[in-house]
Amino acid sequence: MPFCGDGDIAAELYGDRTCYAADLDPSRVATASKRLTGETVVTDCDTFAFPECLEKFAVADFDAYVNPYLALASFWSAAQRTDPIVIFGTDGQRMGIKRSKKTTSLPGCRYKKNPGWRKQYNSWWFKTVLPWLSGLVAPSTIIHSAHYCRAGETYWGIVAGARPDRTGPDTSDQQKEIDDALFGAAVSGNVEAIKAWQSRQKKLAPISGQSAPRVFGRPFVPGQSGNPAGRAKIPRDVVDACRALTEKAIMKLEQLMESGEPDAVQVRAAEALLDRAWGRPAQSVQIDPTPIAKHAVLRFSLTGDDPDESPARGPPAPE
């Protein structure tokens, strides 16, 4: 437990467990060491304080006021852990985003496109924190997650571990929520979320016994078109049926043209039939070269490239 403070909350929650805690304030650490069973040290909590500990941690509680993610990344890379493991976190990043009106990023997180501070503030958990946690614990997965926000603070908890063996695809609401959050963050340009989402899809394929699901829209697989088959063609029977009505469509257009009565719906229907039967008529574009020639002459006079003429200071006087 980094950021343990006086240890009052930790003693109430984990009083029956062996605790490893840390904080920067020596007086508070002295108080916490009297309340907790285990080891409590004075140190910078952004790095894992017990790298030589051989015990496996079953619970990790990062009750930081501002940013617990550096400490969490250090813990995950160095600590011995049970499988699964429960992790809690508290952060005040949303408060900083709102006050500074600037976006922020988590360790190792990059955006191809800045999402904007309002969007990041409103979707902090689903599009920033949860995708980052999914990437951090990989190849393990987030089995369960919960969170709530209050007054700029985000309080969250996850259960992370190896995916249990299943005979069918995972269709739980919890996993769907994680999938949706990862996909949304990937679409917004979060590079780590794109990697985590693609890795997750590959893991789901052997579990369900099916090939990896086809990707529609973003995020695209690098080097592969989102629509490799191209635009769908109109079925031949539809084309033939429309061509069979060509004569009637022309007669309708002629009838409406001569009657002088507006009937936009019937005209549009006739045009649609003709378009599907024979394709839309070619569009011709006419270009008047006169303005281009005038522009070229004006540009020549302004540059003064003619050795026989002095540079003009403006456009020629009208005739």
RACOR-V817103 format. One record per residue. N is the residue number from 1. SS is DSSP state (hx for helix, st for strand, lp for the rest). PSI is psi in degrees with one decimal (* if undefined). Layout:
n:N ss:SS psi:PSI
n:N ss:SS psi:PSI
This chain:
n:1 ss:lp psi:92.6
n:2 ss:lp psi:162.3
n:3 ss:lp psi:43.4
n:4 ss:lp psi:-21.7
n:5 ss:lp psi:-135.0
n:6 ss:lp psi:-8.8
n:7 ss:lp psi:10.2
n:8 ss:hx psi:-45.5
n:9 ss:hx psi:-41.0
n:10 ss:hx psi:-39.6
n:11 ss:hx psi:-35.8
n:12 ss:hx psi:-37.1
n:13 ss:hx psi:-39.0
n:14 ss:hx psi:28.6
n:15 ss:lp psi:-23.2
n:16 ss:lp psi:9.3
n:17 ss:lp psi:160.6
n:18 ss:lp psi:122.3
n:19 ss:st psi:141.7
n:20 ss:st psi:114.6
n:21 ss:st psi:160.7
n:22 ss:st psi:152.9
n:23 ss:st psi:163.4
n:24 ss:lp psi:-21.6
n:25 ss:lp psi:113.1
n:26 ss:hx psi:-38.9
n:27 ss:hx psi:-38.7
n:28 ss:hx psi:-35.4
n:29 ss:hx psi:-38.0
n:30 ss:hx psi:-39.5
n:31 ss:hx psi:-42.8
n:32 ss:hx psi:-36.0
n:33 ss:hx psi:-24.9
n:34 ss:hx psi:-22.4
n:35 ss:hx psi:-23.8
n:36 ss:lp psi:147.0
n:37 ss:lp psi:122.0
n:38 ss:st psi:-136.4
n:39 ss:st psi:130.0
n:40 ss:st psi:128.1
n:41 ss:st psi:159.5
n:42 ss:st psi:116.0
n:43 ss:lp psi:167.8
n:44 ss:lp psi:121.8
n:45 ss:lp psi:-5.2
n:46 ss:lp psi:-11.6
n:47 ss:lp psi:151.0
n:48 ss:lp psi:123.4
n:49 ss:lp psi:-10.3
n:50 ss:lp psi:59.5
n:51 ss:lp psi:-22.1
n:52 ss:lp psi:1.0
n:53 ss:lp psi:129.8
n:54 ss:lp psi:-8.2
n:55 ss:lp psi:150.4
n:56 ss:lp psi:131.3
n:57 ss:st psi:129.8
n:58 ss:st psi:-26.3
n:59 ss:st psi:136.3
n:60 ss:st psi:123.5
n:61 ss:st psi:111.2
n:62 ss:st psi:81.5
n:63 ss:st psi:65.9
n:64 ss:lp psi:150.1
n:65 ss:lp psi:-31.1
n:66 ss:lp psi:-67.5
n:67 ss:lp psi:105.8
n:68 ss:lp psi:-0.8
n:69 ss:hx psi:-29.8
n:70 ss:hx psi:-44.3
n:71 ss:hx psi:-40.9
n:72 ss:hx psi:-43.0
n:73 ss:hx psi:-40.8
n:74 ss:hx psi:-42.3
n:75 ss:hx psi:-46.3
n:76 ss:hx psi:-33.1
n:77 ss:hx psi:-19.7
n:78 ss:hx psi:-22.2
n:79 ss:lp psi:152.5
n:80 ss:lp psi:133.7
n:81 ss:st psi:150.1
n:82 ss:st psi:166.3
n:83 ss:st psi:108.6
n:84 ss:st psi:173.8
n:85 ss:st psi:144.5
n:86 ss:st psi:131.2
n:87 ss:st psi:130.7
n:88 ss:st psi:150.9
n:89 ss:st psi:149.2
n:90 ss:st psi:127.8
n:91 ss:st psi:152.8
n:92 ss:lp psi:27.0
n:93 ss:hx psi:-36.9
n:94 ss:hx psi:-34.9
n:95 ss:hx psi:-42.7
n:96 ss:hx psi:-37.2
n:97 ss:hx psi:-43.2
n:98 ss:hx psi:-39.7
n:99 ss:hx psi:-41.4
n:100 ss:hx psi:-16.7
n:101 ss:lp psi:38.6
n:102 ss:lp psi:148.4
n:103 ss:lp psi:162.1
n:104 ss:lp psi:169.5
n:105 ss:lp psi:156.7
n:106 ss:lp psi:164.7
n:107 ss:lp psi:124.8
n:108 ss:lp psi:0.9
n:109 ss:lp psi:132.3
n:110 ss:lp psi:150.0
n:111 ss:st psi:132.8
n:112 ss:lp psi:-32.1
n:113 ss:lp psi:128.5
n:114 ss:lp psi:124.1
n:115 ss:lp psi:-13.3
n:116 ss:lp psi:142.6
n:117 ss:hx psi:-35.4
n:118 ss:hx psi:-45.1
n:119 ss:hx psi:-40.8
n:120 ss:hx psi:-39.0
n:121 ss:hx psi:-44.7
n:122 ss:hx psi:-24.0
n:123 ss:lp psi:30.1
n:124 ss:hx psi:-48.6
n:125 ss:hx psi:-51.0
n:126 ss:hx psi:-33.3
n:127 ss:hx psi:-5.2
n:128 ss:hx psi:-59.4
n:129 ss:hx psi:-52.5
n:130 ss:hx psi:-44.4
n:131 ss:hx psi:-37.6
n:132 ss:hx psi:-43.1
n:133 ss:hx psi:-39.9
n:134 ss:hx psi:-41.4
n:135 ss:hx psi:-35.0
n:136 ss:hx psi:-45.9
n:137 ss:hx psi:-9.9
n:138 ss:lp psi:141.5
n:139 ss:lp psi:0.7
n:140 ss:lp psi:174.0
n:141 ss:st psi:162.3
n:142 ss:st psi:111.2
n:143 ss:st psi:-34.4
n:144 ss:st psi:148.7
n:145 ss:st psi:153.6
n:146 ss:st psi:152.1
n:147 ss:st psi:161.7
n:148 ss:st psi:156.5
n:149 ss:st psi:142.6
n:150 ss:st psi:124.2
n:151 ss:lp psi:44.4
n:152 ss:lp psi:-9.6
n:153 ss:st psi:145.3
n:154 ss:st psi:123.8
n:155 ss:st psi:124.6
n:156 ss:st psi:163.2
n:157 ss:st psi:145.1
n:158 ss:st psi:156.6
n:159 ss:st psi:119.3
n:160 ss:st psi:139.6
n:161 ss:st psi:-178.2
n:162 ss:lp psi:142.0
n:163 ss:lp psi:128.4
n:164 ss:lp psi:153.5
n:165 ss:lp psi:136.0
n:166 ss:lp psi:152.9
n:167 ss:lp psi:-12.3
n:168 ss:lp psi:176.3
n:169 ss:lp psi:149.8
n:170 ss:lp psi:114.8
n:171 ss:lp psi:16.7
n:172 ss:lp psi:151.2
n:173 ss:hx psi:-36.1
n:174 ss:hx psi:-46.2
n:175 ss:hx psi:-33.5
n:176 ss:hx psi:-38.3
n:177 ss:hx psi:-41.8
n:178 ss:hx psi:-43.1
n:179 ss:hx psi:-45.5
n:180 ss:hx psi:-40.5
n:181 ss:hx psi:-43.1
n:182 ss:hx psi:-44.0
n:183 ss:hx psi:-42.2
n:184 ss:hx psi:-41.4
n:185 ss:hx psi:-36.6
n:186 ss:hx psi:-41.2
n:187 ss:hx psi:-33.1
n:188 ss:lp psi:-9.6
n:189 ss:lp psi:6.2
n:190 ss:st psi:111.1
n:191 ss:hx psi:-44.0
n:192 ss:hx psi:-35.8
n:193 ss:hx psi:-37.4
n:194 ss:hx psi:-45.0
n:195 ss:hx psi:-44.6
n:196 ss:hx psi:-39.9
n:197 ss:hx psi:-44.8
n:198 ss:hx psi:-39.8
n:199 ss:hx psi:-38.4
n:200 ss:hx psi:-39.1
n:201 ss:hx psi:-36.7
n:202 ss:hx psi:-35.3
n:203 ss:hx psi:-33.9
n:204 ss:hx psi:-29.5
n:205 ss:hx psi:-52.2
n:206 ss:hx psi:-24.8
n:207 ss:hx psi:-41.5
n:208 ss:hx psi:-11.6
n:209 ss:lp psi:12.2
n:210 ss:lp psi:166.9
n:211 ss:lp psi:161.6
n:212 ss:lp psi:139.4
n:213 ss:lp psi:144.9
n:214 ss:lp psi:140.8
n:215 ss:lp psi:125.1
n:216 ss:lp psi:127.8
n:217 ss:lp psi:-163.9
n:218 ss:lp psi:156.8
n:219 ss:lp psi:132.8
n:220 ss:lp psi:147.8
n:221 ss:lp psi:130.2
n:222 ss:lp psi:131.3
n:223 ss:lp psi:6.9
n:224 ss:lp psi:135.7
n:225 ss:lp psi:146.2
n:226 ss:lp psi:-16.9
n:227 ss:lp psi:73.4
n:228 ss:lp psi:-25.6
n:229 ss:lp psi:-10.3
n:230 ss:lp psi:-175.6
n:231 ss:lp psi:136.1
n:232 ss:lp psi:136.7
n:233 ss:lp psi:152.5
n:234 ss:lp psi:130.6
n:235 ss:lp psi:146.7
n:236 ss:hx psi:-37.6
n:237 ss:hx psi:-31.4
n:238 ss:hx psi:-42.3
n:239 ss:hx psi:-45.6
n:240 ss:hx psi:-41.2
n:241 ss:hx psi:-38.8
n:242 ss:hx psi:-39.1
n:243 ss:hx psi:-30.9
n:244 ss:hx psi:-24.1
n:245 ss:lp psi:10.6
n:246 ss:hx psi:-47.0
n:247 ss:hx psi:-43.1
n:248 ss:hx psi:-37.1
n:249 ss:hx psi:-41.4
n:250 ss:hx psi:-41.2
n:251 ss:hx psi:-38.4
n:252 ss:hx psi:-44.4
n:253 ss:hx psi:-42.3
n:254 ss:hx psi:-42.7
n:255 ss:hx psi:-46.4
n:256 ss:hx psi:-34.4
n:257 ss:hx psi:-40.5
n:258 ss:hx psi:-28.6
n:259 ss:hx psi:-28.4
n:260 ss:lp psi:4.2
n:261 ss:lp psi:127.2
n:262 ss:lp psi:132.0
n:263 ss:lp psi:76.7
n:264 ss:hx psi:-36.1
n:265 ss:hx psi:-46.3
n:266 ss:hx psi:-37.6
n:267 ss:hx psi:-43.7
n:268 ss:hx psi:-37.5
n:269 ss:hx psi:-41.9
n:270 ss:hx psi:-42.4
n:271 ss:hx psi:-39.0
n:272 ss:hx psi:-40.4
n:273 ss:hx psi:-43.6
n:274 ss:hx psi:-40.1
n:275 ss:hx psi:-42.1
n:276 ss:hx psi:-25.5
n:277 ss:hx psi:-42.8
n:278 ss:hx psi:-0.1
n:279 ss:lp psi:159.7
n:280 ss:lp psi:145.7
n:281 ss:lp psi:149.0
n:282 ss:lp psi:138.8
n:283 ss:lp psi:122.6
n:284 ss:lp psi:142.4
n:285 ss:lp psi:123.3
n:286 ss:lp psi:132.2
n:287 ss:lp psi:126.7
n:288 ss:lp psi:114.0
n:289 ss:hx psi:-9.3
n:290 ss:hx psi:-48.5
n:291 ss:hx psi:-33.2
n:292 ss:hx psi:-42.8
n:293 ss:hx psi:-42.0
n:294 ss:hx psi:-41.3
n:295 ss:hx psi:-39.9
n:296 ss:hx psi:-41.0
n:297 ss:hx psi:-44.3
n:298 ss:hx psi:-42.4
n:299 ss:hx psi:-38.6
n:300 ss:hx psi:-41.6
n:301 ss:hx psi:-31.1
n:302 ss:hx psi:-33.1
n:303 ss:hx psi:-24.6
n:304 ss:lp psi:34.2
n:305 ss:lp psi:-16.6
n:306 ss:lp psi:118.3
n:307 ss:lp psi:-20.3
n:308 ss:lp psi:-8.8
n:309 ss:lp psi:143.5
n:310 ss:lp psi:153.5
n:311 ss:lp psi:131.8
n:312 ss:lp psi:149.1
n:313 ss:lp psi:5.6
n:314 ss:lp psi:-178.4
n:315 ss:lp psi:153.1
n:316 ss:lp psi:148.1
n:317 ss:lp psi:144.1
n:318 ss:lp psi:147.4
n:319 ss:lp psi:*
